[in-house]
Amino acid sequence: MVREILVWPHPVLKQSAKPVAHVDDSVRQLIQDMFDSMYAADGVGLAAPQIGELKNVIVLDTSPRQEGAKALAMVNPQIVKLEGATTYKEGCLSIPGEAEDVDRAAVVTVRFLDKDGAQQELTAEGLLAIAIQHETDHLKGTVFVDHISSLKRELIRKRMKKVQAFRAEKKAEDEAPKKKAASR
Ligand code: NI
């Protein structure tokens, strides 16, 4: 099911997510909802807090922009090694329409549980390495604009307040006819 993606600076996006104790059907359902929401928004990564769930779960699919990549779901991801350095113009589904250069490690090794609860380890480079760092940041309540200058961040904050207001207005309009129908 496609879920609503929260827009920064929503307070949930500043909170730390919690480890998942057991990878059960509810976690697998969350993973499915995250993939549905990410693909619907044309994203290459999504973290559970972005749909309001403070759980250590991320999904990634960089295949539209990276040859050989595939869809990945990671429960309780832990970055165990960072190597090299790179800069990439990052965006975020919670910060629509914005992109800024962020400095990251070039190669990342991550340990995680897959959707069956099995321990996995993966070393990634290119866009996937950046996406893993970006999405695991979300689990700590950090977004990419926390890595840029405060001047740029405050300008983006102003634009996002407008996006939030516009979406709230649209939601109210969409719900108005439903309420009318229900009261009949
Ligand atoms: Ni993001």
Backbone and ligand atoms as CSV (ligand in chain L), in Angstrom:
chain,resi,resn,atom,element,x,y,z
A,1,MET,N,N,0.846,-1.187,0.000
A,1,MET,CA,C,0.000,0.000,0.000
A,1,MET,C,C,0.887,1.245,0.000
A,2,VAL,N,N,0.541,2.178,-0.887
A,2,VAL,CA,C,1.293,3.439,-0.934
A,2,VAL,C,C,0.910,4.285,0.272
A,3,ARG,N,N,1.898,4.709,1.038
A,3,ARG,CA,C,1.658,5.526,2.228
A,3,ARG,C,C,2.141,6.949,1.986
A,4,GLU,N,N,1.622,7.866,2.790
A,4,GLU,CA,C,2.024,9.266,2.676
A,4,GLU,C,C,3.467,9.424,3.168
A,5,ILE,N,N,4.279,10.137,2.390
A,5,ILE,CA,C,5.665,10.404,2.781
A,5,ILE,C,C,5.727,11.765,3.479
A,6,LEU,N,N,6.234,11.759,4.700
A,6,LEU,CA,C,6.300,12.987,5.499
A,6,LEU,C,C,7.291,13.974,4.891
A,7,VAL,N,N,6.934,15.253,4.981
A,7,VAL,CA,C,7.795,16.316,4.446
A,7,VAL,C,C,8.579,16.950,5.599
A,8,TRP,N,N,9.924,17.013,5.423
A,8,TRP,CA,C,10.804,17.702,6.360
A,8,TRP,C,C,10.397,19.181,6.440
A,9,PRO,N,N,10.411,19.852,7.610
A,9,PRO,CA,C,10.914,19.384,8.910
A,9,PRO,C,C,9.857,18.765,9.834
A,10,HIS,N,N,9.103,17.797,9.348
A,10,HIS,CA,C,8.172,17.061,10.214
A,10,HIS,C,C,8.936,16.507,11.424
A,11,PRO,N,N,8.385,16.647,12.649
A,11,PRO,CA,C,9.129,16.238,13.855
A,11,PRO,C,C,9.551,14.763,13.881
A,12,VAL,N,N,8.761,13.883,13.258
A,12,VAL,CA,C,9.120,12.449,13.248
A,12,VAL,C,C,10.454,12.222,12.527
A,13,LEU,N,N,10.745,13.070,11.534
A,13,LEU,CA,C,11.982,12.903,10.759
A,13,LEU,C,C,13.228,13.289,11.547
A,14,LYS,N,N,13.023,13.880,12.730
A,14,LYS,CA,C,14.164,14.264,13.577
A,14,LYS,C,C,14.388,13.280,14.721
A,15,GLN,N,N,13.543,12.250,14.797
A,15,GLN,CA,C,13.665,11.277,15.884
A,15,GLN,C,C,14.480,10.062,15.440
A,16,SER,N,N,15.091,9.391,16.437
A,16,SER,CA,C,15.805,8.155,16.147
A,16,SER,C,C,14.820,6.997,16.077
A,17,ALA,N,N,15.040,6.115,15.101
A,17,ALA,CA,C,14.202,4.921,14.979
A,17,ALA,C,C,14.716,3.835,15.923
A,18,LYS,N,N,13.871,2.824,16.166
A,18,LYS,CA,C,14.208,1.756,17.116
A,18,LYS,C,C,14.538,0.450,16.382
A,19,PRO,N,N,15.446,-0.342,16.957
A,19,PRO,CA,C,15.750,-1.639,16.328
A,19,PRO,C,C,14.512,-2.538,16.265
A,20,VAL,N,N,14.461,-3.373,15.245
A,20,VAL,CA,C,13.379,-4.349,15.093
A,20,VAL,C,C,13.798,-5.621,15.830
A,21,ALA,N,N,12.936,-6.113,16.723
A,21,ALA,CA,C,13.279,-7.292,17.531
A,21,ALA,C,C,13.130,-8.581,16.719
A,22,HIS,N,N,12.053,-8.706,15.971
A,22,HIS,CA,C,11.812,-9.911,15.169
A,22,HIS,C,C,11.348,-9.521,13.774
A,23,VAL,N,N,11.918,-10.147,12.760
A,23,VAL,CA,C,11.463,-9.883,11.391
A,23,VAL,C,C,10.262,-10.791,11.125
A,24,ASP,N,N,9.074,-10.249,11.412
A,24,ASP,CA,C,7.848,-11.030,11.258
A,24,ASP,C,C,7.000,-10.475,10.110
A,25,ASP,N,N,5.776,-10.976,9.985
A,25,ASP,CA,C,4.928,-10.552,8.865
A,25,ASP,C,C,4.626,-9.057,8.897
A,26,SER,N,N,4.539,-8.483,10.108
A,26,SER,CA,C,4.245,-7.038,10.174
A,26,SER,C,C,5.421,-6.229,9.612
A,27,VAL,N,N,6.633,-6.725,9.819
A,27,VAL,CA,C,7.819,-6.056,9.263
A,27,VAL,C,C,7.843,-6.239,7.747
A,28,ARG,N,N,7.490,-7.458,7.293
A,28,ARG,CA,C,7.454,-7.700,5.839
A,28,ARG,C,C,6.381,-6.839,5.175
A,29,GLN,N,N,5.270,-6.606,5.862
A,29,GLN,CA,C,4.226,-5.723,5.328
A,29,GLN,C,C,4.733,-4.282,5.249
A,30,LEU,N,N,5.459,-3.875,6.305
A,30,LEU,CA,C,6.049,-2.528,6.310
A,30,LEU,C,C,7.005,-2.371,5.120
A,31,ILE,N,N,7.853,-3.404,4.892
A,31,ILE,CA,C,8.797,-3.371,3.772
A,31,ILE,C,C,8.039,-3.230,2.450
A,32,GLN,N,N,6.943,-3.980,2.296
A,32,GLN,CA,C,6.149,-3.889,1.056
A,32,GLN,C,C,5.575,-2.483,0.879
A,33,ASP,N,N,5.027,-1.927,1.956
A,33,ASP,CA,C,4.475,-0.559,1.899
A,33,ASP,C,C,5.569,0.448,1.527
A,34,MET,N,N,6.772,0.211,2.059
A,34,MET,CA,C,7.882,1.133,1.769
A,34,MET,C,C,8.288,1.059,0.302
A,35,PHE,N,N,8.362,-0.181,-0.246
A,35,PHE,CA,C,8.660,-0.301,-1.679
A,35,PHE,C,C,7.563,0.373,-2.510
A,36,ASP,N,N,6.295,0.100,-2.175
A,36,ASP,CA,C,5.177,0.695,-2.929
A,36,ASP,C,C,5.276,2.215,-2.915
A,37,SER,N,N,5.559,2.782,-1.734
A,37,SER,CA,C,5.603,4.241,-1.579
A,37,SER,C,C,6.809,4.825,-2.315
A,38,MET,N,N,7.954,4.124,-2.232
A,38,MET,CA,C,9.179,4.592,-2.892
A,38,MET,C,C,9.005,4.584,-4.414
A,39,TYR,N,N,8.486,3.472,-4.962
A,39,TYR,CA,C,8.320,3.389,-6.424
A,39,TYR,C,C,7.278,4.394,-6.917
A,40,ALA,N,N,6.201,4.585,-6.150
A,40,ALA,CA,C,5.153,5.540,-6.549
A,40,ALA,C,C,5.713,6.953,-6.645
A,41,ALA,N,N,6.744,7.232,-5.833
A,41,ALA,CA,C,7.341,8.574,-5.809
A,41,ALA,C,C,8.619,8.648,-6.654
A,42,ASP,N,N,8.918,7.552,-7.409
A,42,ASP,CA,C,10.118,7.518,-8.259
A,42,ASP,C,C,11.408,7.707,-7.473
A,43,GLY,N,N,11.476,7.149,-6.266
A,43,GLY,CA,C,12.685,7.268,-5.454
A,43,GLY,C,C,13.584,6.058,-5.606
A,44,VAL,N,N,14.824,6.162,-5.107
A,44,VAL,CA,C,15.760,5.034,-5.128
A,44,VAL,C,C,16.047,4.528,-3.713
A,45,GLY,N,N,15.437,5.182,-2.712
A,45,GLY,CA,C,15.613,4.733,-1.332
A,45,GLY,C,C,14.543,5.343,-0.446
A,46,LEU,N,N,14.209,4.616,0.644
A,46,LEU,CA,C,13.238,5.144,1.602
A,46,LEU,C,C,13.524,4.518,2.969
A,47,ALA,N,N,13.389,5.326,4.015
A,47,ALA,CA,C,13.555,4.838,5.386
A,47,ALA,C,C,12.185,4.873,6.071
A,48,ALA,N,N,11.956,3.897,6.986
A,48,ALA,CA,C,10.644,3.762,7.621
A,48,ALA,C,C,10.135,5.054,8.278
A,49,PRO,N,N,11.003,5.856,8.938
A,49,PRO,CA,C,10.474,7.090,9.557
A,49,PRO,C,C,9.807,8.032,8.547
A,50,GLN,N,N,10.186,7.925,7.264
A,50,GLN,CA,C,9.591,8.808,6.252
A,50,GLN,C,C,8.109,8.515,6.035
A,51,ILE,N,N,7.655,7.310,6.417
A,51,ILE,CA,C,6.212,7.046,6.378
A,51,ILE,C,C,5.660,6.950,7.808
A,52,GLY,N,N,6.390,7.541,8.746
A,52,GLY,CA,C,5.879,7.673,10.108
A,52,GLY,C,C,6.134,6.496,11.019
A,53,GLU,N,N,6.989,5.548,10.590
A,53,GLU,CA,C,7.276,4.354,11.404
A,53,GLU,C,C,8.704,4.458,11.935
A,54,LEU,N,N,8.843,4.613,13.249
A,54,LEU,CA,C,10.179,4.785,13.836
A,54,LEU,C,C,10.823,3.419,14.084
A,55,LYS,N,N,11.067,2.709,12.978
A,55,LYS,CA,C,11.692,1.381,13.022
A,55,LYS,C,C,12.910,1.384,12.112
A,56,ASN,N,N,13.931,0.607,12.512
A,56,ASN,CA,C,15.172,0.552,11.731
A,56,ASN,C,C,15.006,-0.330,10.498
A,57,VAL,N,N,14.343,0.219,9.496
A,57,VAL,CA,C,14.113,-0.488,8.236
A,57,VAL,C,C,14.337,0.495,7.082
A,58,ILE,N,N,15.110,0.065,6.083
A,58,ILE,CA,C,15.281,0.871,4.877
A,58,ILE,C,C,15.062,0.000,3.649
A,59,VAL,N,N,14.627,0.624,2.561
A,59,VAL,CA,C,14.553,-0.073,1.272
A,59,VAL,C,C,15.324,0.747,0.243
A,60,LEU,N,N,15.896,0.044,-0.729
A,60,LEU,CA,C,16.730,0.678,-1.742
A,60,LEU,C,C,16.488,0.002,-3.084
A,61,ASP,N,N,16.491,0.787,-4.144
A,61,ASP,CA,C,16.542,0.226,-5.486
A,61,ASP,C,C,17.141,1.279,-6.412
A,62,THR,N,N,18.454,1.176,-6.580
A,62,THR,CA,C,19.163,2.164,-7.401
A,62,THR,C,C,19.234,1.720,-8.863
A,63,SER,N,N,18.553,0.607,-9.210
A,63,SER,CA,C,18.687,0.063,-10.572
A,63,SER,C,C,18.297,1.041,-11.685
A,64,PRO,N,N,17.356,1.996,-11.462
A,64,PRO,CA,C,17.097,2.939,-12.565
A,64,PRO,C,C,18.324,3.779,-12.928
A,65,ARG,N,N,19.274,3.919,-12.007
A,65,ARG,CA,C,20.433,4.779,-12.262
A,65,ARG,C,C,21.762,4.072,-12.026
A,66,GLN,N,N,21.741,2.759,-11.810
A,66,GLN,CA,C,22.990,2.040,-11.527
A,66,GLN,C,C,22.889,0.628,-12.087
A,67,GLU,N,N,23.749,0.322,-13.054
A,67,GLU,CA,C,23.716,-0.977,-13.701
A,67,GLU,C,C,24.025,-2.086,-12.687
A,68,GLY,N,N,23.288,-3.170,-12.768
A,68,GLY,CA,C,23.553,-4.330,-11.924
A,68,GLY,C,C,22.932,-4.244,-10.541
A,69,ALA,N,N,22.338,-3.100,-10.184
A,69,ALA,CA,C,21.737,-2.953,-8.860
A,69,ALA,C,C,20.387,-3.663,-8.817
A,70,LYS,N,N,19.965,-4.023,-7.605
A,70,LYS,CA,C,18.649,-4.641,-7.466
A,70,LYS,C,C,17.965,-4.129,-6.203
A,71,ALA,N,N,16.699,-4.469,-6.066
A,71,ALA,CA,C,15.936,-4.025,-4.891
A,71,ALA,C,C,16.484,-4.690,-3.635
A,72,LEU,N,N,16.614,-3.921,-2.569
A,72,LEU,CA,C,17.150,-4.421,-1.302
A,72,LEU,C,C,16.309,-3.888,-0.148
A,73,ALA,N,N,15.998,-4.767,0.813
A,73,ALA,CA,C,15.359,-4.325,2.058
A,73,ALA,C,C,16.323,-4.661,3.182
A,74,MET,N,N,16.584,-3.715,4.066
A,74,MET,CA,C,17.516,-3.931,5.169
A,74,MET,C,C,16.839,-3.609,6.497
A,75,VAL,N,N,16.842,-4.605,7.388
A,75,VAL,CA,C,16.321,-4.423,8.740
A,75,VAL,C,C,17.529,-4.279,9.675
A,76,ASN,N,N,17.464,-3.319,10.586
A,76,ASN,CA,C,18.564,-3.031,11.526
A,76,ASN,C,C,19.921,-2.873,10.823
A,77,PRO,N,N,19.986,-2.062,9.761
A,77,PRO,CA,C,21.278,-1.907,9.069
A,77,PRO,C,C,22.308,-1.213,9.953
A,78,GLN,N,N,23.524,-1.744,9.905
A,78,GLN,CA,C,24.650,-1.162,10.647
A,78,GLN,C,C,25.812,-0.996,9.686
A,79,ILE,N,N,26.254,0.231,9.504
A,79,ILE,CA,C,27.433,0.450,8.671
A,79,ILE,C,C,28.655,0.051,9.488
A,80,VAL,N,N,29.444,-0.894,8.953
A,80,VAL,CA,C,30.601,-1.389,9.700
A,80,VAL,C,C,31.925,-0.892,9.127
A,81,LYS,N,N,31.880,-0.335,7.892
A,81,LYS,CA,C,33.120,0.162,7.295
A,81,LYS,C,C,32.802,1.239,6.257
A,82,LEU,N,N,33.567,2.327,6.327
A,82,LEU,CA,C,33.450,3.403,5.339
A,82,LEU,C,C,34.827,3.628,4.734
A,83,GLU,N,N,34.889,3.707,3.398
A,83,GLU,CA,C,36.187,3.893,2.737
A,83,GLU,C,C,36.090,4.963,1.646
A,84,GLY,N,N,37.151,5.733,1.506
A,84,GLY,CA,C,37.225,6.716,0.429
A,84,GLY,C,C,36.263,7.873,0.629
A,85,ALA,N,N,36.216,8.746,-0.357
A,85,ALA,CA,C,35.358,9.922,-0.256
A,85,ALA,C,C,34.792,10.271,-1.620
A,86,THR,N,N,33.567,10.779,-1.618
A,86,THR,CA,C,32.924,11.204,-2.855
A,86,THR,C,C,31.925,12.307,-2.532
A,87,THR,N,N,31.513,13.015,-3.552
A,87,THR,CA,C,30.484,14.047,-3.394
A,87,THR,C,C,29.398,13.776,-4.420
A,88,TYR,N,N,28.143,13.847,-3.968
A,88,TYR,CA,C,27.027,13.538,-4.861
A,88,TYR,C,C,25.891,14.514,-4.589
A,89,LYS,N,N,25.204,14.920,-5.651
A,89,LYS,CA,C,24.062,15.818,-5.495
A,89,LYS,C,C,22.860,14.984,-5.064
A,90,GLU,N,N,22.521,15.063,-3.784
A,90,GLU,CA,C,21.471,14.217,-3.221
A,90,GLU,C,C,20.122,14.914,-3.177
A,91,GLY,N,N,19.100,14.100,-3.303
A,91,GLY,CA,C,17.738,14.551,-3.079
A,91,GLY,C,C,17.106,13.652,-2.038
A,92,CYS,N,N,15.848,13.903,-1.684
A,92,CYS,CA,C,15.175,13.108,-0.658
A,92,CYS,C,C,13.674,13.209,-0.893
A,93,LEU,N,N,12.972,12.085,-0.797
A,93,LEU,CA,C,11.524,12.112,-1.020
A,93,LEU,C,C,10.813,12.960,0.032
A,94,SER,N,N,11.463,13.207,1.175
A,94,SER,CA,C,10.874,14.059,2.217
A,94,SER,C,C,11.228,15.534,2.021
A,95,ILE,N,N,12.066,15.815,1.005
A,95,ILE,CA,C,12.466,17.200,0.727
A,95,ILE,C,C,12.302,17.415,-0.780
A,96,PRO,N,N,11.032,17.363,-1.256
A,96,PRO,CA,C,10.787,17.308,-2.707
A,96,PRO,C,C,11.311,18.541,-3.443
A,97,GLY,N,N,11.896,18.274,-4.626
A,97,GLY,CA,C,12.334,19.347,-5.510
A,97,GLY,C,C,13.682,19.949,-5.163
A,98,GLU,N,N,14.342,19.445,-4.126
A,98,GLU,CA,C,15.622,20.021,-3.699
A,98,GLU,C,C,16.748,19.013,-3.948
A,99,ALA,N,N,17.934,19.507,-4.234
A,99,ALA,CA,C,19.119,18.660,-4.388
A,99,ALA,C,C,20.342,19.490,-4.065
A,100,GLU,N,N,21.242,18.921,-3.264
A,100,GLU,CA,C,22.473,19.634,-2.878
A,100,GLU,C,C,23.625,18.642,-2.802
A,101,ASP,N,N,24.838,19.152,-3.025
A,101,ASP,CA,C,26.040,18.321,-2.904
A,101,ASP,C,C,26.267,17.932,-1.447
A,102,VAL,N,N,26.503,16.632,-1.245
A,102,VAL,CA,C,26.810,16.130,0.101
A,102,VAL,C,C,28.069,15.272,0.010
A,103,ASP,N,N,28.992,15.460,0.969
A,103,ASP,CA,C,30.205,14.638,1.030
A,103,ASP,C,C,29.896,13.325,1.747
A,104,ARG,N,N,30.295,12.225,1.125
A,104,ARG,CA,C,30.051,10.892,1.695
A,104,ARG,C,C,31.285,10.022,1.491
A,105,ALA,N,N,31.287,8.871,2.168
A,105,ALA,CA,C,32.274,7.843,1.848
A,105,ALA,C,C,31.913,7.234,0.496
A,106,ALA,N,N,32.923,6.749,-0.243
A,106,ALA,CA,C,32.691,6.204,-1.583
A,106,ALA,C,C,32.260,4.741,-1.542
A,107,VAL,N,N,32.743,4.018,-0.524
A,107,VAL,CA,C,32.462,2.586,-0.411
A,107,VAL,C,C,31.972,2.318,1.008
A,108,VAL,N,N,30.912,1.543,1.117
A,108,VAL,CA,C,30.335,1.285,2.430
A,108,VAL,C,C,30.057,-0.211,2.598
A,109,THR,N,N,30.387,-0.712,3.778
A,109,THR,CA,C,30.041,-2.095,4.115
A,109,THR,C,C,28.975,-2.050,5.200
A,110,VAL,N,N,27.881,-2.761,4.952
A,110,VAL,CA,C,26.730,-2.702,5.860
A,110,VAL,C,C,26.302,-4.121,6.253
A,111,ARG,N,N,25.967,-4.290,7.527
A,111,ARG,CA,C,25.401,-5.555,8.014
A,111,ARG,C,C,23.934,-5.319,8.308
A,112,PHE,N,N,23.090,-6.283,7.971
A,112,PHE,CA,C,21.645,-6.107,8.165
A,112,PHE,C,C,20.959,-7.460,8.188
A,113,LEU,N,N,19.684,-7.447,8.566
A,113,LEU,CA,C,18.846,-8.633,8.446
A,113,LEU,C,C,18.001,-8.464,7.189
A,114,ASP,N,N,17.860,-9.541,6.411
A,114,ASP,CA,C,16.997,-9.462,5.228
A,114,ASP,C,C,15.545,-9.730,5.649
A,115,LYS,N,N,14.634,-9.768,4.661
A,115,LYS,CA,C,13.204,-9.866,5.003
A,115,LYS,C,C,12.842,-11.213,5.643
A,116,ASP,N,N,13.765,-12.189,5.548
A,116,ASP,CA,C,13.550,-13.476,6.211
A,116,ASP,C,C,14.252,-13.556,7.563
A,117,GLY,N,N,14.878,-12.446,7.966
A,117,GLY,CA,C,15.546,-12.411,9.265
A,117,GLY,C,C,16.965,-12.962,9.249
A,118,ALA,N,N,17.493,-13.238,8.046
A,118,ALA,CA,C,18.858,-13.781,7.931
A,118,ALA,C,C,19.878,-12.645,7.922
A,119,GLN,N,N,21.002,-12.873,8.630
A,119,GLN,CA,C,22.078,-11.883,8.694
A,119,GLN,C,C,22.778,-11.798,7.338
A,120,GLN,N,N,22.986,-10.580,6.849
A,120,GLN,CA,C,23.662,-10.373,5.563
A,120,GLN,C,C,24.730,-9.307,5.732
A,121,GLU,N,N,25.718,-9.356,4.856
A,121,GLU,CA,C,26.716,-8.284,4.797
A,121,GLU,C,C,26.944,-7.938,3.335
A,122,LEU,N,N,27.021,-6.634,3.064
A,122,LEU,CA,C,27.138,-6.180,1.686
A,122,LEU,C,C,28.111,-5.017,1.618
A,123,THR,N,N,29.006,-5.062,0.617
A,123,THR,CA,C,29.869,-3.908,0.355
A,123,THR,C,C,29.387,-3.260,-0.930
A,124,ALA,N,N,29.112,-1.950,-0.858
A,124,ALA,CA,C,28.508,-1.249,-1.996
A,124,ALA,C,C,29.348,-0.047,-2.375
A,125,GLU,N,N,29.252,0.314,-3.663
A,125,GLU,CA,C,29.907,1.538,-4.131
A,125,GLU,C,C,28.932,2.290,-5.024
A,126,GLY,N,N,29.359,3.448,-5.523
A,126,GLY,CA,C,28.508,4.225,-6.411
A,126,GLY,C,C,27.258,4.723,-5.697
A,127,LEU,N,N,26.167,4.848,-6.463
A,127,LEU,CA,C,24.929,5.413,-5.910
A,127,LEU,C,C,24.395,4.596,-4.733
A,128,LEU,N,N,24.549,3.261,-4.800
A,128,LEU,CA,C,24.047,2.439,-3.694
A,128,LEU,C,C,24.752,2.773,-2.378
A,129,ALA,N,N,26.077,3.013,-2.446
A,129,ALA,CA,C,26.823,3.379,-1.230
A,129,ALA,C,C,26.294,4.692,-0.654
A,130,ILE,N,N,25.989,5.632,-1.531
A,130,ILE,CA,C,25.464,6.925,-1.077
A,130,ILE,C,C,24.062,6.742,-0.483
A,131,ALA,N,N,23.232,5.957,-1.185
A,131,ALA,CA,C,21.855,5.742,-0.721
A,131,ALA,C,C,21.837,5.058,0.650
A,132,ILE,N,N,22.748,4.091,0.868
A,132,ILE,CA,C,22.802,3.407,2.166
A,132,ILE,C,C,23.141,4.413,3.282
A,133,GLN,N,N,24.089,5.313,3.008
A,133,GLN,CA,C,24.457,6.321,4.011
A,133,GLN,C,C,23.310,7.305,4.240
A,134,HIS,N,N,22.633,7.696,3.152
A,134,HIS,CA,C,21.503,8.633,3.245
A,134,HIS,C,C,20.351,8.016,4.046
A,135,GLU,N,N,20.016,6.756,3.737
A,135,GLU,CA,C,18.861,6.125,4.404
A,135,GLU,C,C,19.165,5.776,5.863
A,136,THR,N,N,20.403,5.327,6.154
A,136,THR,CA,C,20.718,5.027,7.553
A,136,THR,C,C,20.773,6.320,8.378
A,137,ASP,N,N,21.126,7.437,7.732
A,137,ASP,CA,C,21.029,8.749,8.396
A,137,ASP,C,C,19.599,8.991,8.898
A,138,HIS,N,N,18.616,8.678,8.042
A,138,HIS,CA,C,17.202,8.892,8.419
A,138,HIS,C,C,16.873,8.167,9.727
A,139,LEU,N,N,17.481,6.995,9.936
A,139,LEU,CA,C,17.183,6.198,11.145
A,139,LEU,C,C,17.742,6.867,12.399
A,140,LYS,N,N,18.669,7.828,12.204
A,140,LYS,CA,C,19.235,8.582,13.331
A,140,LYS,C,C,18.597,9.964,13.436
A,141,GLY,N,N,17.562,10.214,12.630
A,141,GLY,CA,C,16.908,11.524,12.662
A,141,GLY,C,C,17.666,12.599,11.914
A,142,THR,N,N,18.509,12.159,10.959
A,142,THR,CA,C,19.325,13.096,10.177
A,142,THR,C,C,18.883,13.058,8.718
A,143,VAL,N,N,18.793,14.233,8.091
A,143,VAL,CA,C,18.468,14.304,6.660
A,143,VAL,C,C,19.627,14.991,5.931
A,144,PHE,N,N,19.610,14.910,4.593
A,144,PHE,CA,C,20.800,15.394,3.861
A,144,PHE,C,C,21.052,16.875,4.090
A,145,VAL,N,N,19.997,17.652,4.340
A,145,VAL,CA,C,20.223,19.091,4.538
A,145,VAL,C,C,20.950,19.387,5.853
A,146,ASP,N,N,21.028,18.391,6.752
A,146,ASP,CA,C,21.833,18.563,7.967
A,146,ASP,C,C,23.333,18.560,7.638
A,147,HIS,N,N,23.683,18.128,6.416
A,147,HIS,CA,C,25.096,18.074,6.005
A,147,HIS,C,C,25.519,19.301,5.204
A,148,ILE,N,N,24.583,20.238,4.947
A,148,ILE,CA,C,24.925,21.411,4.117
A,148,ILE,C,C,24.956,22.667,4.986
A,149,SER,N,N,25.257,23.804,4.377
A,149,SER,CA,C,25.379,25.046,5.156
A,149,SER,C,C,24.019,25.437,5.748
A,150,SER,N,N,24.077,26.108,6.897
A,150,SER,CA,C,22.825,26.495,7.564
A,150,SER,C,C,22.054,27.504,6.717
A,151,LEU,N,N,22.765,28.305,5.940
A,151,LEU,CA,C,22.089,29.277,5.071
A,151,LEU,C,C,21.215,28.560,4.035
A,152,LYS,N,N,21.813,27.570,3.350
A,152,LYS,CA,C,21.061,26.797,2.351
A,152,LYS,C,C,19.911,26.039,3.006
A,153,ARG,N,N,20.206,25.481,4.205
A,153,ARG,CA,C,19.196,24.693,4.916
A,153,ARG,C,C,17.979,25.547,5.267
A,154,GLU,N,N,18.220,26.780,5.717
A,154,GLU,CA,C,17.094,27.638,6.114
A,154,GLU,C,C,16.249,28.056,4.904
A,155,LEU,N,N,16.901,28.244,3.751
A,155,LEU,CA,C,16.141,28.562,2.532
A,155,LEU,C,C,15.251,27.376,2.154
A,156,ILE,N,N,15.816,26.161,2.257
A,156,ILE,CA,C,15.044,24.959,1.935
A,156,ILE,C,C,13.901,24.794,2.941
A,157,ARG,N,N,14.167,25.109,4.225
A,157,ARG,CA,C,13.121,24.999,5.253
A,157,ARG,C,C,11.920,25.886,4.895
A,158,LYS,N,N,12.204,27.089,4.416
A,158,LYS,CA,C,11.115,28.007,4.029
A,158,LYS,C,C,10.305,27.425,2.875
A,159,ARG,N,N,11.019,26.855,1.877
A,159,ARG,CA,C,10.298,26.289,0.727
A,159,ARG,C,C,9.477,25.072,1.155
A,160,MET,N,N,10.010,24.269,2.086
A,160,MET,CA,C,9.277,23.079,2.532
A,160,MET,C,C,8.037,23.446,3.346
A,161,LYS,N,N,8.093,24.554,4.077
A,161,LYS,CA,C,6.901,25.016,4.807
A,161,LYS,C,C,5.774,25.315,3.823
A,162,LYS,N,N,6.153,25.870,2.652
A,162,LYS,CA,C,5.149,26.141,1.613
A,162,LYS,C,C,4.593,24.834,1.038
A,163,VAL,N,N,5.492,23.852,0.823
A,163,VAL,CA,C,5.051,22.549,0.311
A,163,VAL,C,C,4.072,21.915,1.302
A,164,GLN,N,N,4.411,21.981,2.606
A,164,GLN,CA,C,3.532,21.400,3.637
A,164,GLN,C,C,2.164,22.077,3.636
A,165,ALA,N,N,2.163,23.411,3.529
A,165,ALA,CA,C,0.910,24.163,3.544
A,165,ALA,C,C,0.065,23.809,2.327
A,166,PHE,N,N,0.728,23.701,1.160
A,166,PHE,CA,C,0.021,23.360,-0.078
A,166,PHE,C,C,-0.609,21.970,0.018
A,167,ARG,N,N,0.174,21.024,0.567
A,167,ARG,CA,C,-0.332,19.640,0.674
A,167,ARG,C,C,-1.487,19.543,1.662
A,168,ALA,N,N,-1.399,20.300,2.761
A,168,ALA,CA,C,-2.465,20.288,3.774
A,168,ALA,C,C,-3.760,20.840,3.172
A,169,GLU,N,N,-3.599,21.886,2.356
A,169,GLU,CA,C,-4.756,22.508,1.707
A,169,GLU,C,C,-5.409,21.533,0.728
A,170,LYS,N,N,-4.545,20.849,-0.057
A,170,LYS,CA,C,-5.034,19.901,-1.059
A,170,LYS,C,C,-5.750,18.730,-0.397
A,171,LYS,N,N,-5.181,18.276,0.733
A,171,LYS,CA,C,-5.764,17.166,1.480
A,171,LYS,C,C,-7.162,17.551,1.996
A,172,ALA,N,N,-7.265,18.778,2.505
A,172,ALA,CA,C,-8.542,19.269,3.028
A,172,ALA,C,C,-9.581,19.333,1.909
A,173,GLU,N,N,-9.133,19.787,0.731
A,173,GLU,CA,C,-10.040,19.855,-0.435
A,173,GLU,C,C,-10.498,18.459,-0.844
A,174,ASP,N,N,-9.544,17.512,-0.873
A,174,ASP,CA,C,-9.865,16.139,-1.274
A,174,ASP,C,C,-10.833,15.483,-0.301
A,175,GLU,N,N,-10.702,15.828,0.989
A,175,GLU,CA,C,-11.529,15.180,2.011
A,175,GLU,C,C,-12.902,15.833,2.143
A,176,ALA,N,N,-13.034,17.069,1.724
A,176,ALA,CA,C,-14.297,17.798,1.861
A,176,ALA,C,C,-15.471,17.080,1.199
A,177,PRO,N,N,-15.360,16.647,-0.094
A,177,PRO,CA,C,-16.515,15.980,-0.714
A,177,PRO,C,C,-16.862,14.671,-0.044
A,178,LYS,N,N,-15.834,13.983,0.495
A,178,LYS,CA,C,-16.069,12.691,1.182
A,178,LYS,C,C,-16.930,12.911,2.414
A,179,LYS,N,N,-16.600,13.955,3.175
A,179,LYS,CA,C,-17.350,14.259,4.402
A,179,LYS,C,C,-18.807,14.578,4.063
A,180,LYS,N,N,-18.982,15.330,2.978
A,180,LYS,CA,C,-20.317,15.706,2.525
A,180,LYS,C,C,-21.126,14.448,2.210
A,181,ALA,N,N,-20.474,13.520,1.477
A,181,ALA,CA,C,-21.154,12.282,1.085
A,181,ALA,C,C,-21.503,11.453,2.306
A,182,ALA,N,N,-20.587,11.427,3.278
A,182,ALA,CA,C,-20.807,10.600,4.468
A,182,ALA,C,C,-21.944,11.140,5.328
A,183,SER,N,N,-22.153,12.479,5.302
A,183,SER,CA,C,-23.179,13.058,6.167
A,183,SER,C,C,-24.579,12.901,5.581
A,184,ARG,N,N,-24.650,12.510,4.328
A,184,ARG,CA,C,-25.948,12.339,3.677
A,184,ARG,C,C,-26.732,11.153,4.203
L,1,NI,NI,NI,15.827,10.848,2.274
